[in-house]
Amino acid sequence: MTLPPKSSPAPHNGVLAESSPDPILTIDETSTIVFANDAAERAFGYSIAEMVGQSLHMLIPADLRERHDAGVAHYVHTGVRRIAWQGLRVPVRTKSGTELQVEISFGEFEWQGQRLFSGFLRDISQQAESERVIAAANAQLQEQASELEQQVEEAQMLTEELELSNAEAELRAHLAATSAERAKRLLALSTELNKATTASDVADLILDAGMSAVGADAGSFAVISHDDDGSAQFEIIRTRGFRAEISEAFRRFDLHPGRPLSDAVLRGDLVLVRSREDARRRYPTVADVGYEGFVGVPVFIAGVAVAAIAFSFSEPQDFDEPTETFLRTVGQECAQALERARLYDERAVQAERGEFLAEATRLLSSSLDYEATLAALAGAAVPMLADWCAVDIVREPRLREWPPRLTRLAVAHKDPAKRALGLTLEERFPIDWDSHDGTPAVVRDGATQFIPFVTDDMLRRTARSAEHATALQHLHFSSVIMVPLQARGLTLGVLTLVMGESERHYTTDDVALAKDLAARAATAIDNARLFREAQTARAVAEAATVRAASANKAKSNFLATMSHEIRTPINAVLGYAELLALELAGPLTDEQRAQLARIRDSTAHLLTLVNDVLDLAKIESGTLRVDTGEVLASDTMNAALSLVAPQAIAKGVRISERCAGACDTHTPRYVGDPDRVRQILVNLIANAVKFTDAGGAVTVDCRRVDHTPRGQSLTHGRSFVGFSVRDTGIGVPREQLEHIFEAFVQGESDRRSPYTREQAGTGLGLAISQQLAHRMDGEITVDSEPGAGSVFTLLMPAAEPRGGGLE
């Protein structure tokens, strides 16, 4: 369940809760958990289903549960808080049994008359550990300061006793005083670093305190970044004392052995250059920038180099042991501060990105006009994710043509003039679709292009001309991410994010965010296109349905008309044949009588075919009338047998019937149209006789079936009457069984040409029979084996038994 606060609607509150990187729990007055978000599931190891409905005790260490219950009960009854409701630090017991240190901020609200309490929990285990380490370091520093102060006092006492006559004592006192001063500076620095929330803040504090403490004339602070190929670079984020041209020349450089700052990082320890001569001897290839001494201080977090501090001196230096200890301590303090800043920034960024993705999802789902929503999305990405944001769409992605037809749908920039330039850039300088980089690579390969640092050399190599290079340099690109918009195996377009004048640089976390955003955008595009295609297909289908209905009606009318017109001359032929047979026009010879019999048989057969076609037309058009009533099964079967018996006698096929007579009180009744059921049975029995050789047998049967036959499309839970027709004929091959009820298909034992078939017919009988059975809620089934005969069964709904068990 999602419990919205009073100040905002439920859907928005749900999005915020589910997108929050921190756990959120809601309990009622009895401490029962009524809500938990996905972050709570990840943090505590319990699934949401395991937490909701359970007591909060499952997350509270045993020794704190009684205090928690007492505090809740006290507040519920008195309204008086015993503890602060913001920034409360407590341990939480996870499913694995471990304890996490969390910071809780919670509040109270009512929902549907229920008093609820929501808590926002932030995992501060790493922070607590960092604070413990810092506290230990502070204690050590305080202890060192105390010792140093004691040494100063001892030195002062000694110098007073010696009346400052001993130069060595004076030097020792000076060193002690310097050490004490540095210790105080370290304490002050540590206090200030605890407040720093960004790497830039840390760099400012480190340079200000460090240069003053060691007497440096210039300093710089560099962070270390790593490329996908494993190479590393320094990026200077703060400098002090250097000339502008030096700061610009060394703004970014590779981490390479044989350079002072690089060696400090690679060795994991201080690099001390005492004089210019020392520098020329140890680093002959390094440029002389006008300073005598140099110190490189590496900064490591969990064994990984993350930054480096450099101090430069105008005079030669003789670095003593206390100075080296101070510099190493500065590096350690810097590492702890950077880690705190990283954690703080990570939480802030995650929260900000979660809010952005929620807003992006809202924009993309707000309309099926994806052109407008993508333009709004590009605008929302600036300046949070980029200084520039562009969206290009492939117009016909299914064609997979090359080059594709690409349309620049949107360009966003806070400066309207630059936005206009971005919209016209591809028109002025068309894309080189033979290129292996940029947009062509993204569209062709469906792979993300990530350029963390854009150099002037890259721009020159990318440019199509000198004018193009000038235009690109004017845009001040510093970092680029290009992500394919993909859905269902198709590349629908490209999302481009660019850092420019802000001089920010993307990281792999930014690439993951861009891919997430691109996936959501691609889904929106695909859904919109599918909707449009569905609308078009529906319109086409509706038009086709209208045309098909019209054509079907015309066909049915044509067949009905033609059947009527054909039956008129057929009936006339039959009438004249009867007149001839009566010898009204004169006596007939035996040969004439035989020929006249063939005429009557052929004409009767033709009339049967016409009737079949007419029945099929009526069934397909829905105009065939079917009556319903309760009928004795034996009556219908006997009527059908009387019609087929002459045909069986003429062919020499024996018919046996096992249906009870009409006088039998146990004869089952069925619900249906007796004329149509008789028509079906005549067709089934006639087929059995037709496909059974002389001397064979056909057995008919009718019985009540008190269960629904397995696998049949009949109404389950009711009884049926089964009319079965069993023959000893040629049978039907298994591969033909699934087609036997299709129109114009005959069930012969082989696939001979219809011109050479031994049996006559249109192949409509079984198709019509099955359709008639369906119209009466019945079904025809078949079981056959080549050479062993067939069993056709007509299943019709059984009538309810009458009172007294009598029919």
Disulfide bonds with the S-S distance in Angstrom:
Cys659-Cys702 2.16
